[in-house]
Amino acid sequence: MQLGKEKQRKSENLAVIFPAEFYASLKAMSRSLGAIALRLSRSQLKTDTARIKYLQGLGFGRNDIAGILDTTPATVSVRLSERRSRKKNQRKNHGKN
């Protein structure tokens, strides 16, 4: 019985290596799904900032968001930074009232 546990532990440490084409395909599928989700909710998302927030909420990183929205990762970063600044200012102003 002890031998079975050792075999199980060894198999958990095995690494699986996939070809680079596999990762490229996964990335393309991921971006496609993001674009589909964005189109399905487009009526609610009127600004780029809202679209970026939505895609970030789905778990996409700034590079993937930029690819989906056909913009640059820097633009995505700026929009996210502006959003954080607005939230921070709203909390400060709310605390003063």
Gaussian input, Z-matrix of N, CA and C with variables (Angstrom, degrees):
# hf/3-21g

backbone

0 1
 N
 C     1     B1
 C     2     B2     1     A1
 N     3     B3     2     A2     1     D1
 C     4     B4     3     A3     2     D2
 C     5     B5     4     A4     3     D3
 N     6     B6     5     A5     4     D4
 C     7     B7     6     A6     5     D5
 C     8     B8     7     A7     6     D6
 N     9     B9     8     A8     7     D7
 C    10    B10     9     A9     8     D8
 C    11    B11    10    A10     9     D9
 N    12    B12    11    A11    10    D10
 C    13    B13    12    A12    11    D11
 C    14    B14    13    A13    12    D12
 N    15    B15    14    A14    13    D13
 C    16    B16    15    A15    14    D14
 C    17    B17    16    A16    15    D15
 N    18    B18    17    A17    16    D16
 C    19    B19    18    A18    17    D17
 C    20    B20    19    A19    18    D18
 N    21    B21    20    A20    19    D19
 C    22    B22    21    A21    20    D20
 C    23    B23    22    A22    21    D21
 N    24    B24    23    A23    22    D22
 C    25    B25    24    A24    23    D23
 C    26    B26    25    A25    24    D24
 N    27    B27    26    A26    25    D25
 C    28    B28    27    A27    26    D26
 C    29    B29    28    A28    27    D27
 N    30    B30    29    A29    28    D28
 C    31    B31    30    A30    29    D29
 C    32    B32    31    A31    30    D30
 N    33    B33    32    A32    31    D31
 C    34    B34    33    A33    32    D32
 C    35    B35    34    A34    33    D33
 N    36    B36    35    A35    34    D34
 C    37    B37    36    A36    35    D35
 C    38    B38    37    A37    36    D36
 N    39    B39    38    A38    37    D37
 C    40    B40    39    A39    38    D38
 C    41    B41    40    A40    39    D39
 N    42    B42    41    A41    40    D40
 C    43    B43    42    A42    41    D41
 C    44    B44    43    A43    42    D42
 N    45    B45    44    A44    43    D43
 C    46    B46    45    A45    44    D44
 C    47    B47    46    A46    45    D45
 N    48    B48    47    A47    46    D46
 C    49    B49    48    A48    47    D47
 C    50    B50    49    A49    48    D48
 N    51    B51    50    A50    49    D49
 C    52    B52    51    A51    50    D50
 C    53    B53    52    A52    51    D51
 N    54    B54    53    A53    52    D52
 C    55    B55    54    A54    53    D53
 C    56    B56    55    A55    54    D54
 N    57    B57    56    A56    55    D55
 C    58    B58    57    A57    56    D56
 C    59    B59    58    A58    57    D57
 N    60    B60    59    A59    58    D58
 C    61    B61    60    A60    59    D59
 C    62    B62    61    A61    60    D60
 N    63    B63    62    A62    61    D61
 C    64    B64    63    A63    62    D62
 C    65    B65    64    A64    63    D63
 N    66    B66    65    A65    64    D64
 C    67    B67    66    A66    65    D65
 C    68    B68    67    A67    66    D66
 N    69    B69    68    A68    67    D67
 C    70    B70    69    A69    68    D68
 C    71    B71    70    A70    69    D69
 N    72    B72    71    A71    70    D70
 C    73    B73    72    A72    71    D71
 C    74    B74    73    A73    72    D72
 N    75    B75    74    A74    73    D73
 C    76    B76    75    A75    74    D74
 C    77    B77    76    A76    75    D75
 N    78    B78    77    A77    76    D76
 C    79    B79    78    A78    77    D77
 C    80    B80    79    A79    78    D78
 N    81    B81    80    A80    79    D79
 C    82    B82    81    A81    80    D80
 C    83    B83    82    A82    81    D81
 N    84    B84    83    A83    82    D82
 C    85    B85    84    A84    83    D83
 C    86    B86    85    A85    84    D84
 N    87    B87    86    A86    85    D85
 C    88    B88    87    A87    86    D86
 C    89    B89    88    A88    87    D87
 N    90    B90    89    A89    88    D88
 C    91    B91    90    A90    89    D89
 C    92    B92    91    A91    90    D90
 N    93    B93    92    A92    91    D91
 C    94    B94    93    A93    92    D92
 C    95    B95    94    A94    93    D93
 N    96    B96    95    A95    94    D94
 C    97    B97    96    A96    95    D95
 C    98    B98    97    A97    96    D96
 N    99    B99    98    A98    97    D97
 C   100   B100    99    A99    98    D98
 C   101   B101   100   A100    99    D99
 N   102   B102   101   A101   100   D100
 C   103   B103   102   A102   101   D101
 C   104   B104   103   A103   102   D102
 N   105   B105   104   A104   103   D103
 C   106   B106   105   A105   104   D104
 C   107   B107   106   A106   105   D105
 N   108   B108   107   A107   106   D106
 C   109   B109   108   A108   107   D107
 C   110   B110   109   A109   108   D108
 N   111   B111   110   A110   109   D109
 C   112   B112   111   A111   110   D110
 C   113   B113   112   A112   111   D111
 N   114   B114   113   A113   112   D112
 C   115   B115   114   A114   113   D113
 C   116   B116   115   A115   114   D114
 N   117   B117   116   A116   115   D115
 C   118   B118   117   A117   116   D116
 C   119   B119   118   A118   117   D117
 N   120   B120   119   A119   118   D118
 C   121   B121   120   A120   119   D119
 C   122   B122   121   A121   120   D120
 N   123   B123   122   A122   121   D121
 C   124   B124   123   A123   122   D122
 C   125   B125   124   A124   123   D123
 N   126   B126   125   A125   124   D124
 C   127   B127   126   A126   125   D125
 C   128   B128   127   A127   126   D126
 N   129   B129   128   A128   127   D127
 C   130   B130   129   A129   128   D128
 C   131   B131   130   A130   129   D129
 N   132   B132   131   A131   130   D130
 C   133   B133   132   A132   131   D131
 C   134   B134   133   A133   132   D132
 N   135   B135   134   A134   133   D133
 C   136   B136   135   A135   134   D134
 C   137   B137   136   A136   135   D135
 N   138   B138   137   A137   136   D136
 C   139   B139   138   A138   137   D137
 C   140   B140   139   A139   138   D138
 N   141   B141   140   A140   139   D139
 C   142   B142   141   A141   140   D140
 C   143   B143   142   A142   141   D141
 N   144   B144   143   A143   142   D142
 C   145   B145   144   A144   143   D143
 C   146   B146   145   A145   144   D144
 N   147   B147   146   A146   145   D145
 C   148   B148   147   A147   146   D146
 C   149   B149   148   A148   147   D147
 N   150   B150   149   A149   148   D148
 C   151   B151   150   A150   149   D149
 C   152   B152   151   A151   150   D150
 N   153   B153   152   A152   151   D151
 C   154   B154   153   A153   152   D152
 C   155   B155   154   A154   153   D153
 N   156   B156   155   A155   154   D154
 C   157   B157   156   A156   155   D155
 C   158   B158   157   A157   156   D156
 N   159   B159   158   A158   157   D157
 C   160   B160   159   A159   158   D158
 C   161   B161   160   A160   159   D159
 N   162   B162   161   A161   160   D160
 C   163   B163   162   A162   161   D161
 C   164   B164   163   A163   162   D162
 N   165   B165   164   A164   163   D163
 C   166   B166   165   A165   164   D164
 C   167   B167   166   A166   165   D165
 N   168   B168   167   A167   166   D166
 C   169   B169   168   A168   167   D167
 C   170   B170   169   A169   168   D168
 N   171   B171   170   A170   169   D169
 C   172   B172   171   A171   170   D170
 C   173   B173   172   A172   171   D171
 N   174   B174   173   A173   172   D172
 C   175   B175   174   A174   173   D173
 C   176   B176   175   A175   174   D174
 N   177   B177   176   A176   175   D175
 C   178   B178   177   A177   176   D176
 C   179   B179   178   A178   177   D177
 N   180   B180   179   A179   178   D178
 C   181   B181   180   A180   179   D179
 C   182   B182   181   A181   180   D180
 N   183   B183   182   A182   181   D181
 C   184   B184   183   A183   182   D182
 C   185   B185   184   A184   183   D183
 N   186   B186   185   A185   184   D184
 C   187   B187   186   A186   185   D185
 C   188   B188   187   A187   186   D186
 N   189   B189   188   A188   187   D187
 C   190   B190   189   A189   188   D188
 C   191   B191   190   A190   189   D189
 N   192   B192   191   A191   190   D190
 C   193   B193   192   A192   191   D191
 C   194   B194   193   A193   192   D192
 N   195   B195   194   A194   193   D193
 C   196   B196   195   A195   194   D194
 C   197   B197   196   A196   195   D195
 N   198   B198   197   A197   196   D196
 C   199   B199   198   A198   197   D197
 C   200   B200   199   A199   198   D198
 N   201   B201   200   A200   199   D199
 C   202   B202   201   A201   200   D200
 C   203   B203   202   A202   201   D201
 N   204   B204   203   A203   202   D202
 C   205   B205   204   A204   203   D203
 C   206   B206   205   A205   204   D204
 N   207   B207   206   A206   205   D205
 C   208   B208   207   A207   206   D206
 C   209   B209   208   A208   207   D207
 N   210   B210   209   A209   208   D208
 C   211   B211   210   A210   209   D209
 C   212   B212   211   A211   210   D210
 N   213   B213   212   A212   211   D211
 C   214   B214   213   A213   212   D212
 C   215   B215   214   A214   213   D213
 N   216   B216   215   A215   214   D214
 C   217   B217   216   A216   215   D215
 C   218   B218   217   A217   216   D216
 N   219   B219   218   A218   217   D217
 C   220   B220   219   A219   218   D218
 C   221   B221   220   A220   219   D219
 N   222   B222   221   A221   220   D220
 C   223   B223   222   A222   221   D221
 C   224   B224   223   A223   222   D222
 N   225   B225   224   A224   223   D223
 C   226   B226   225   A225   224   D224
 C   227   B227   226   A226   225   D225
 N   228   B228   227   A227   226   D226
 C   229   B229   228   A228   227   D227
 C   230   B230   229   A229   228   D228
 N   231   B231   230   A230   229   D229
 C   232   B232   231   A231   230   D230
 C   233   B233   232   A232   231   D231
 N   234   B234   233   A233   232   D232
 C   235   B235   234   A234   233   D233
 C   236   B236   235   A235   234   D234
 N   237   B237   236   A236   235   D235
 C   238   B238   237   A237   236   D236
 C   239   B239   238   A238   237   D237
 N   240   B240   239   A239   238   D238
 C   241   B241   240   A240   239   D239
 C   242   B242   241   A241   240   D240
 N   243   B243   242   A242   241   D241
 C   244   B244   243   A243   242   D242
 C   245   B245   244   A244   243   D243
 N   246   B246   245   A245   244   D244
 C   247   B247   246   A246   245   D245
 C   248   B248   247   A247   246   D246
 N   249   B249   248   A248   247   D247
 C   250   B250   249   A249   248   D248
 C   251   B251   250   A250   249   D249
 N   252   B252   251   A251   250   D250
 C   253   B253   252   A252   251   D251
 C   254   B254   253   A253   252   D252
 N   255   B255   254   A254   253   D253
 C   256   B256   255   A255   254   D254
 C   257   B257   256   A256   255   D255
 N   258   B258   257   A257   256   D256
 C   259   B259   258   A258   257   D257
 C   260   B260   259   A259   258   D258
 N   261   B261   260   A260   259   D259
 C   262   B262   261   A261   260   D260
 C   263   B263   262   A262   261   D261
 N   264   B264   263   A263   262   D262
 C   265   B265   264   A264   263   D263
 C   266   B266   265   A265   264   D264
 N   267   B267   266   A266   265   D265
 C   268   B268   267   A267   266   D266
 C   269   B269   268   A268   267   D267
 N   270   B270   269   A269   268   D268
 C   271   B271   270   A270   269   D269
 C   272   B272   271   A271   270   D270
 N   273   B273   272   A272   271   D271
 C   274   B274   273   A273   272   D272
 C   275   B275   274   A274   273   D273
 N   276   B276   275   A275   274   D274
 C   277   B277   276   A276   275   D275
 C   278   B278   277   A277   276   D276
 N   279   B279   278   A278   277   D277
 C   280   B280   279   A279   278   D278
 C   281   B281   280   A280   279   D279
 N   282   B282   281   A281   280   D280
 C   283   B283   282   A282   281   D281
 C   284   B284   283   A283   282   D282
 N   285   B285   284   A284   283   D283
 C   286   B286   285   A285   284   D284
 C   287   B287   286   A286   285   D285
 N   288   B288   287   A287   286   D286
 C   289   B289   288   A288   287   D287
 C   290   B290   289   A289   288   D288

   B1=1.4484
   B2=1.5345
   B3=1.2855
   B4=1.4577
   B5=1.5270
   B6=1.3246
   B7=1.4562
   B8=1.5282
   B9=1.3153
   B10=1.4592
   B11=1.5153
   B12=1.3233
   B13=1.4676
   B14=1.5158
   B15=1.3493
   B16=1.4586
   B17=1.5279
   B18=1.3176
   B19=1.4638
   B20=1.5275
   B21=1.3118
   B22=1.4565
   B23=1.5215
   B24=1.3247
   B25=1.4676
   B26=1.5180
   B27=1.3201
   B28=1.4595
   B29=1.5235
   B30=1.3208
   B31=1.4578
   B32=1.5314
   B33=1.3154
   B34=1.4585
   B35=1.5206
   B36=1.3234
   B37=1.4531
   B38=1.5217
   B39=1.3155
   B40=1.4526
   B41=1.5184
   B42=1.3012
   B43=1.4635
   B44=1.5184
   B45=1.3051
   B46=1.4528
   B47=1.5179
   B48=1.3083
   B49=1.4630
   B50=1.5224
   B51=1.3203
   B52=1.4548
   B53=1.5232
   B54=1.3149
   B55=1.4749
   B56=1.5236
   B57=1.3126
   B58=1.4650
   B59=1.5265
   B60=1.3298
   B61=1.4574
   B62=1.5273
   B63=1.3248
   B64=1.4613
   B65=1.5271
   B66=1.3288
   B67=1.4614
   B68=1.5216
   B69=1.3082
   B70=1.4687
   B71=1.5294
   B72=1.3218
   B73=1.4677
   B74=1.5208
   B75=1.3242
   B76=1.4658
   B77=1.5197
   B78=1.3213
   B79=1.4629
   B80=1.5282
   B81=1.3199
   B82=1.4644
   B83=1.5279
   B84=1.3182
   B85=1.4711
   B86=1.5232
   B87=1.3153
   B88=1.4606
   B89=1.5242
   B90=1.3134
   B91=1.4660
   B92=1.5198
   B93=1.3157
   B94=1.4678
   B95=1.5243
   B96=1.3110
   B97=1.4583
   B98=1.5265
   B99=1.3154
   B100=1.4617
   B101=1.5145
   B102=1.3329
   B103=1.4661
   B104=1.5221
   B105=1.3317
   B106=1.4632
   B107=1.5288
   B108=1.3262
   B109=1.4681
   B110=1.5212
   B111=1.3200
   B112=1.4622
   B113=1.5319
   B114=1.3121
   B115=1.4722
   B116=1.5142
   B117=1.3223
   B118=1.4635
   B119=1.5226
   B120=1.3263
   B121=1.4588
   B122=1.5260
   B123=1.2936
   B124=1.4697
   B125=1.5209
   B126=1.3164
   B127=1.4648
   B128=1.5227
   B129=1.3163
   B130=1.4602
   B131=1.5306
   B132=1.3131
   B133=1.4694
   B134=1.5177
   B135=1.3155
   B136=1.4578
   B137=1.5307
   B138=1.3308
   B139=1.4606
   B140=1.5268
   B141=1.3295
   B142=1.4739
   B143=1.5219
   B144=1.3264
   B145=1.4666
   B146=1.5274
   B147=1.3106
   B148=1.4684
   B149=1.5223
   B150=1.3259
   B151=1.4710
   B152=1.5207
   B153=1.3239
   B154=1.4643
   B155=1.5251
   B156=1.3165
   B157=1.4624
   B158=1.5314
   B159=1.3169
   B160=1.4612
   B161=1.5298
   B162=1.3391
   B163=1.4609
   B164=1.5289
   B165=1.3244
   B166=1.4627
   B167=1.5308
   B168=1.3124
   B169=1.4579
   B170=1.5249
   B171=1.3264
   B172=1.4588
   B173=1.5284
   B174=1.3366
   B175=1.4594
   B176=1.5143
   B177=1.3168
   B178=1.4549
   B179=1.5201
   B180=1.3171
   B181=1.4579
   B182=1.5146
   B183=1.3312
   B184=1.4659
   B185=1.5283
   B186=1.3294
   B187=1.4638
   B188=1.5274
   B189=1.3198
   B190=1.4617
   B191=1.5271
   B192=1.3276
   B193=1.4671
   B194=1.5281
   B195=1.3255
   B196=1.4659
   B197=1.5271
   B198=1.3181
   B199=1.4579
   B200=1.5147
   B201=1.3122
   B202=1.4656
   B203=1.5246
   B204=1.3309
   B205=1.4682
   B206=1.5229
   B207=1.3228
   B208=1.4610
   B209=1.5261
   B210=1.3093
   B211=1.4634
   B212=1.5268
   B213=1.3157
   B214=1.4637
   B215=1.5253
   B216=1.3291
   B217=1.4684
   B218=1.5310
   B219=1.3325
   B220=1.4659
   B221=1.5338
   B222=1.3242
   B223=1.4617
   B224=1.5239
   B225=1.3254
   B226=1.4641
   B227=1.5251
   B228=1.3193
   B229=1.4671
   B230=1.5189
   B231=1.3316
   B232=1.4715
   B233=1.5184
   B234=1.3264
   B235=1.4702
   B236=1.5235
   B237=1.3252
   B238=1.4627
   B239=1.5285
   B240=1.3250
   B241=1.4596
   B242=1.5238
   B243=1.3326
   B244=1.4744
   B245=1.5304
   B246=1.2956
   B247=1.4709
   B248=1.5311
   B249=1.3432
   B250=1.4715
   B251=1.5188
   B252=1.3414
   B253=1.4686
   B254=1.5192
   B255=1.3282
   B256=1.4622
   B257=1.5199
   B258=1.3146
   B259=1.4700
   B260=1.5222
   B261=1.3239
   B262=1.4626
   B263=1.5247
   B264=1.3398
   B265=1.4659
   B266=1.5232
   B267=1.3226
   B268=1.4604
   B269=1.5264
   B270=1.3246
   B271=1.4668
   B272=1.5306
   B273=1.3278
   B274=1.4748
   B275=1.5264
   B276=1.3239
   B277=1.4735
   B278=1.5041
   B279=1.3050
   B280=1.4577
   B281=1.5408
   B282=1.3130
   B283=1.4757
   B284=1.5165
   B285=1.3259
   B286=1.4651
   B287=1.5101
   B288=1.3112
   B289=1.4809
   B290=1.4810
   A1=110.29
   A2=118.44
   A3=122.44
   A4=110.86
   A5=116.72
   A6=120.96
   A7=111.09
   A8=117.95
   A9=122.08
   A10=112.49
   A11=117.35
   A12=120.90
   A13=110.92
   A14=117.32
   A15=120.46
   A16=110.40
   A17=116.76
   A18=119.83
   A19=110.58
   A20=115.81
   A21=120.19
   A22=110.40
   A23=117.72
   A24=120.85
   A25=111.08
   A26=117.27
   A27=120.23
   A28=111.11
   A29=117.44
   A30=119.70
   A31=111.50
   A32=118.65
   A33=121.21
   A34=111.86
   A35=118.03
   A36=121.72
   A37=112.94
   A38=118.79
   A39=121.52
   A40=109.96
   A41=115.17
   A42=120.36
   A43=108.98
   A44=116.37
   A45=121.23
   A46=107.14
   A47=115.81
   A48=120.87
   A49=108.34
   A50=115.26
   A51=121.32
   A52=108.85
   A53=117.58
   A54=119.98
   A55=110.84
   A56=116.14
   A57=122.44
   A58=111.38
   A59=117.60
   A60=120.99
   A61=111.24
   A62=116.40
   A63=121.07
   A64=110.39
   A65=116.86
   A66=120.74
   A67=111.36
   A68=116.97
   A69=120.27
   A70=109.83
   A71=116.91
   A72=120.62
   A73=111.11
   A74=116.51
   A75=119.86
   A76=111.60
   A77=116.20
   A78=120.34
   A79=110.69
   A80=116.46
   A81=120.51
   A82=110.57
   A83=117.25
   A84=120.18
   A85=110.85
   A86=116.10
   A87=120.74
   A88=110.60
   A89=116.40
   A90=120.28
   A91=111.37
   A92=116.27
   A93=119.64
   A94=110.68
   A95=116.85
   A96=120.49
   A97=111.21
   A98=116.68
   A99=120.42
   A100=111.70
   A101=116.21
   A102=120.19
   A103=110.52
   A104=117.29
   A105=120.88
   A106=110.15
   A107=116.55
   A108=120.44
   A109=110.65
   A110=116.39
   A111=121.07
   A112=110.70
   A113=117.37
   A114=120.55
   A115=111.29
   A116=116.89
   A117=119.90
   A118=112.24
   A119=116.88
   A120=119.89
   A121=112.56
   A122=117.67
   A123=122.03
   A124=113.11
   A125=118.54
   A126=120.09
   A127=111.54
   A128=117.25
   A129=121.34
   A130=112.14
   A131=116.65
   A132=121.29
   A133=109.39
   A134=115.75
   A135=120.69
   A136=113.55
   A137=118.71
   A138=120.91
   A139=110.48
   A140=115.12
   A141=119.65
   A142=110.85
   A143=116.51
   A144=120.16
   A145=110.25
   A146=117.28
   A147=120.72
   A148=110.70
   A149=116.89
   A150=120.61
   A151=110.58
   A152=116.10
   A153=120.91
   A154=109.96
   A155=116.62
   A156=121.27
   A157=110.33
   A158=116.63
   A159=122.34
   A160=110.83
   A161=116.19
   A162=119.98
   A163=111.87
   A164=116.40
   A165=119.41
   A166=109.69
   A167=116.06
   A168=120.59
   A169=112.80
   A170=116.59
   A171=121.10
   A172=111.82
   A173=116.26
   A174=119.88
   A175=115.25
   A176=117.53
   A177=120.16
   A178=110.51
   A179=116.39
   A180=122.67
   A181=110.15
   A182=116.02
   A183=119.35
   A184=112.95
   A185=118.10
   A186=119.50
   A187=111.06
   A188=116.99
   A189=120.10
   A190=111.12
   A191=116.80
   A192=120.35
   A193=109.60
   A194=115.92
   A195=120.01
   A196=110.82
   A197=117.36
   A198=120.66
   A199=112.38
   A200=116.97
   A201=121.24
   A202=110.74
   A203=116.95
   A204=121.78
   A205=113.20
   A206=117.26
   A207=122.71
   A208=111.53
   A209=115.14
   A210=122.33
   A211=107.45
   A212=117.12
   A213=120.06
   A214=110.89
   A215=117.00
   A216=119.72
   A217=112.11
   A218=117.00
   A219=120.45
   A220=110.58
   A221=116.65
   A222=120.47
   A223=110.38
   A224=116.03
   A225=120.48
   A226=109.76
   A227=117.07
   A228=120.82
   A229=111.82
   A230=116.51
   A231=120.61
   A232=110.29
   A233=117.38
   A234=120.49
   A235=111.39
   A236=117.36
   A237=120.19
   A238=111.07
   A239=116.26
   A240=120.70
   A241=110.98
   A242=116.07
   A243=119.92
   A244=110.43
   A245=115.58
   A246=119.82
   A247=110.78
   A248=116.09
   A249=119.45
   A250=110.68
   A251=117.33
   A252=120.99
   A253=111.05
   A254=117.07
   A255=120.53
   A256=111.12
   A257=116.26
   A258=119.63
   A259=110.90
   A260=115.91
   A261=121.17
   A262=110.02
   A263=116.96
   A264=121.18
   A265=111.74
   A266=116.95
   A267=120.11
   A268=110.84
   A269=116.92
   A270=119.93
   A271=111.03
   A272=116.63
   A273=120.15
   A274=110.34
   A275=115.99
   A276=120.31
   A277=112.12
   A278=117.74
   A279=121.72
   A280=110.47
   A281=116.50
   A282=121.05
   A283=112.78
   A284=118.18
   A285=121.69
   A286=113.13
   A287=117.31
   A288=121.26
   A289=112.73
   D1=-39.62
   D2=178.34
   D3=-61.58
   D4=-36.65
   D5=-179.28
   D6=-61.09
   D7=-38.76
   D8=178.48
   D9=-61.02
   D10=-38.58
   D11=179.54
   D12=-67.19
   D13=-38.01
   D14=179.01
   D15=-64.67
   D16=-42.42
   D17=178.61
   D18=-62.70
   D19=-39.27
   D20=-179.56
   D21=-64.49
   D22=-43.66
   D23=179.78
   D24=-63.08
   D25=-41.79
   D26=-179.80
   D27=-64.01
   D28=-39.97
   D29=-178.21
   D30=-69.34
   D31=-26.69
   D32=178.46
   D33=-69.92
   D34=-22.19
   D35=-177.20
   D36=-92.86
   D37=1.31
   D38=-179.77
   D39=-74.61
   D40=137.42
   D41=177.67
   D42=-98.34
   D43=140.40
   D44=176.59
   D45=-106.06
   D46=128.62
   D47=-178.05
   D48=-110.35
   D49=126.23
   D50=178.98
   D51=-110.11
   D52=151.33
   D53=176.59
   D54=-67.00
   D55=156.47
   D56=-178.55
   D57=-58.51
   D58=-31.94
   D59=179.89
   D60=-62.01
   D61=-33.50
   D62=178.93
   D63=-62.66
   D64=-45.79
   D65=179.75
   D66=-66.86
   D67=-36.91
   D68=177.67
   D69=-64.28
   D70=-39.62
   D71=178.09
   D72=-65.64
   D73=-42.63
   D74=177.78
   D75=-61.11
   D76=-41.57
   D77=179.62
   D78=-63.90
   D79=-42.60
   D80=179.29
   D81=-64.29
   D82=-42.09
   D83=178.87
   D84=-65.49
   D85=-39.83
   D86=179.75
   D87=-62.14
   D88=-46.72
   D89=179.31
   D90=-64.87
   D91=-37.41
   D92=178.29
   D93=-63.43
   D94=-43.41
   D95=178.02
   D96=-63.78
   D97=-37.88
   D98=176.43
   D99=-63.34
   D100=-41.85
   D101=179.04
   D102=-65.60
   D103=-39.02
   D104=178.25
   D105=-64.08
   D106=-46.74
   D107=179.31
   D108=-60.16
   D109=-39.62
   D110=179.72
   D111=-65.21
   D112=-42.07
   D113=179.24
   D114=-65.67
   D115=-36.69
   D116=179.90
   D117=-67.15
   D118=-26.86
   D119=-177.77
   D120=-110.84
   D121=11.18
   D122=-173.99
   D123=-57.37
   D124=-33.85
   D125=-178.11
   D126=-62.10
   D127=-27.38
   D128=-179.71
   D129=-89.56
   D130=-20.00
   D131=-173.89
   D132=-108.58
   D133=93.77
   D134=-173.07
   D135=-88.73
   D136=-22.58
   D137=-177.58
   D138=-116.47
   D139=160.16
   D140=175.99
   D141=-61.67
   D142=-37.46
   D143=179.94
   D144=-61.79
   D145=-41.40
   D146=178.42
   D147=-66.22
   D148=-38.69
   D149=178.25
   D150=-65.78
   D151=-41.72
   D152=179.45
   D153=-63.53
   D154=-44.90
   D155=178.86
   D156=-60.06
   D157=-43.55
   D158=-179.96
   D159=-60.96
   D160=-49.47
   D161=-179.05
   D162=-66.09
   D163=-35.47
   D164=176.57
   D165=-64.47
   D166=-38.78
   D167=177.65
   D168=-64.03
   D169=-26.97
   D170=176.34
   D171=-79.57
   D172=-6.67
   D173=176.60
   D174=101.93
   D175=7.57
   D176=178.94
   D177=-79.17
   D178=143.68
   D179=175.25
   D180=-85.20
   D181=172.85
   D182=-174.74
   D183=-64.26
   D184=-33.85
   D185=178.69
   D186=-67.67
   D187=-41.35
   D188=178.29
   D189=-68.33
   D190=-40.30
   D191=178.01
   D192=-60.93
   D193=-43.74
   D194=178.72
   D195=-60.44
   D196=-40.78
   D197=178.51
   D198=-65.59
   D199=-40.04
   D200=-179.53
   D201=-68.01
   D202=-42.17
   D203=-176.81
   D204=-89.11
   D205=0.70
   D206=-179.03
   D207=55.84
   D208=53.04
   D209=177.00
   D210=-138.23
   D211=-169.51
   D212=-179.30
   D213=-100.33
   D214=154.69
   D215=175.48
   D216=-59.84
   D217=-31.00
   D218=179.06
   D219=-64.92
   D220=-40.60
   D221=178.21
   D222=-62.33
   D223=-42.79
   D224=178.56
   D225=-61.48
   D226=-44.24
   D227=179.25
   D228=-60.86
   D229=-42.23
   D230=179.59
   D231=-63.16
   D232=-45.62
   D233=-179.97
   D234=-62.11
   D235=-40.88
   D236=178.42
   D237=-66.98
   D238=-37.63
   D239=178.25
   D240=-65.87
   D241=-43.07
   D242=178.04
   D243=-61.69
   D244=-39.51
   D245=-180.00
   D246=-64.42
   D247=-42.73
   D248=178.26
   D249=-63.64
   D250=-39.50
   D251=179.27
   D252=-63.86
   D253=-42.59
   D254=178.53
   D255=-62.56
   D256=-42.69
   D257=179.19
   D258=-62.88
   D259=-41.59
   D260=-179.24
   D261=-63.47
   D262=-44.12
   D263=179.25
   D264=-65.87
   D265=-36.63
   D266=178.37
   D267=-64.97
   D268=-39.36
   D269=178.18
   D270=-66.33
   D271=-39.46
   D272=178.28
   D273=-63.47
   D274=-47.24
   D275=-179.33
   D276=-66.42
   D277=-36.14
   D278=179.35
   D279=-66.67
   D280=-36.00
   D281=-179.95
   D282=-70.95
   D283=-23.91
   D284=-179.54
   D285=-79.09
   D286=-23.14
   D287=-177.93
   D288=-76.10

